[in-house]
Amino acid sequence: MNITTKAQYNKAIAKLEEAALAYYESSDLVIDDATYDELINEVAKAQAAHPSWGPASILEKVAGGVSDGGDVTHKRAMLSLDNAFSDEELKEWHDRMLRVVSEKKVALCVEPKLDGLALSAWYENGKLVRVVTRGDGQSGEDVTRRAGQIAGLPASISSSTSCEVRGECVMTLSQFEDANKARTGNGDAAFANPRNAVAGAIRRKSDDVLYQMTFAAYSVYDLPEVSSLSHSALMTLLADMGFTTAIGLGAAFGAGRVENIEDAVAACNNIAANRVSIDCGIDGAVVKADEPAVRDQAGETGRAPRWATARKFPPDTRTTTLLDIECSIGRTGALTVRAKLAPVAVGGVTIEYCTLSNPSEIKRKDLRIGDTVWVRRAGEVIPEITSVLLAERPKDLKPWTPPTLCPRCQGGLDKSQRVWRCDNGRSCGLAESLIYAASRDALDIEGLGKVLIEKLIKEELLSDVADIFELEASDIAGLENMGDLSAKKVIDQIDLAKSVPLSRLLCSLGIRGTGRRMCRRIAEKYITMDSFLEADLDSLSEVEGVGSVRAELILTEVAELQEVIERLLALGVGVAEPVTDSPAEGPFTGKRVCVTGSIANMNREEAQARVESLGGVFVSGVTSKTDILVCGDGGGGKRTKAESLGVSVMEASVFLAL
């Protein structure tokens, strides 16, 4: 929005005031954070060009948040923070601070900027006596009755201690998921994001649903005999007293004391790269002078301290328009549903499509084509629609009507389960099923790709996996753009595929509830197909990651595939799973190894096999227990995390040489 008239200016101010009031006082949002920040910047430009349009103080009011305050006056004002949207702006803030202090170099402290609701907790003689929201910064609302729902906020500390602890009340990813399940289960609209879930939960008048939250401290006042301690030391002291701290949540990713602005910039970028690994929403990092003497010299403006600033990150929640809801059939006959969105940048990535798990989710969230929706990208970094901005819904939008017939074959749909399925099952998704069966993770038949499979299906030469092994060269040579030589190469590859081990044969069947790794675990237990076919519910349930529910599903699938499996065995397809009597010995013996990034001529499953052949235990993520990270191209995020945890990093070239 380019503001060129006073009418546009006044409209923008009104929008900002409405948005800020909703942000600080409500579980609903009016606009997303990025749009709010953009509007603030446009208003600032307009005000600089036209000072007569309004007082400068109005910008401070909306930028700092408008609120009606509350009945409890804060012991000292709860100030906002100025923002830096780039590394350069962060360095400019640092230079400005140095100009007003006597030091030429100051130690800094970096911590994740948690996206929640600011609270002040008052302790008297070791007991938590009052919890107050930020409100307008001068006064807030007493929400002490919710203290029992907030983890990380101890009810008591040392009996001789009276102090004020400030921090952010947030929801972890699992707490947010539980909150939305409970909320939609009561017929209410889902929370747009964890921050607004906290705002709604902590002010909720009713106790019929008690939402769980988490408190993370970021400052403390009036703590006896520690006034000379640095901020980072005070946070360590709070952690020892039983508080969760913001620094503690980000410690593995660079949070803590640093000695210069260059290290602070690096720590901010490290936190940004690993934001999905922090178990709550963050929208930036906070950089502060660590020593109290520097803070005293730097002072503050009427709205924000000069000794701290927020390095903002790209938002992980945005609004956009739901353009369409598309349905298709997967390889097992399952109906898959996805949302087509007006392109929107979320968390630094442009999102155009978003998976919707099933039609019931669409009904539960009341999604309608044309809606303005909240799109979130966090946790597993898979985008999701969290809710609808109902205030923006056009009056003529009608509820989405799910398909009554299979969108591919027009057959019936089985709607008895959460996931709908075509009555024709695998035969409807035959092409996808056979493409998957011939892929590298399964039979690995070079030359038998999508185009050839679709031609063979069209000629009615393929109807299941077993048909692949009954193909003759003449069947293929007679197809368009295929000759005798090409046909022979494909048949040779099919013959080679007869020697696949049990795990790959199971994978080629596309059994629901399994994938490449699950098939390997099953194959390692049963070794041969004959043995696997004799498995019962109890035996299969014992396989790691299976359990009784998945075991029942797998056995049902195997029963349906019995005829195909018998044909495969009769055609001589499949060999016993290789058995290793003892763990492999090698350079990775006894080591937990993670592989990230792209490694030449090697997919993830092959990388896992190579790690295990070298004696290692393959793990999917980097933690403090990981011993080695093998890093290929594009593995920067996990490399940064590994380095911060002291995990040894091995280049892909070294791994390949091993």
Buried (B, 14 or more C-beta within 10 A) or exposed (E): EEBEEEEBBEEBBEBBBBBBBBBBBEBBBBBBBBBBBEBBEBBBEBBEEBEEBBEEEBBBBBBBBBBEBBEBEBEEBBBBBBBBBEBEBBBEBBEEBBEEBEBEEBBBBBBBBBBBBBBBBBBEEBEBEBBBBBBBBBBBBEBBEBBEBBEBBBEEBEEEBBBBBBBBBBBBBEBBEBBBEBBBEEEEBBBBBBBBBBBBBBBBEEEEEEBBBBBBBBBBBBBEEEEEBBBBBBBBBBBEBEBBBBBBBBBBBBBBBBEEBEBBBBBBBBBBBBBBBBBBBBBBBBBBBBBBBBBEBBEEEEBBBBBBBBBBBBBBBBBBBBBEBEBBBBBBBBBBBBBBBBEBBBBEEEBEBBEBEBBBBBEBBBBBBBBBBBBBBBBEEEBBBBBBBEEBBEEEBEEBEBEEEBBBBEBEBBBEEEBBBBBBBBBBBBBBBBBBBBBEBBBBBBBBEEEBBBBBBEEEBBBBBBBBBEBEBEBBBEBEEBEEEBBEBBBBBBEEBBEBBBBBBBBBBBBBBBEBBBBBBBBBBBBBBEBBBEBEEEBBBEBEEBEEEBBBBBBEBBEEBEEBBEBBBEEEBBBBBEEEEEEEEBEBEEBBBBBBBEBEEBBBBBBBBBBBEBBBBBBEEBBEEBBBBBBBEEBEBBBBBBBBBEBEBBEBEEBBEE
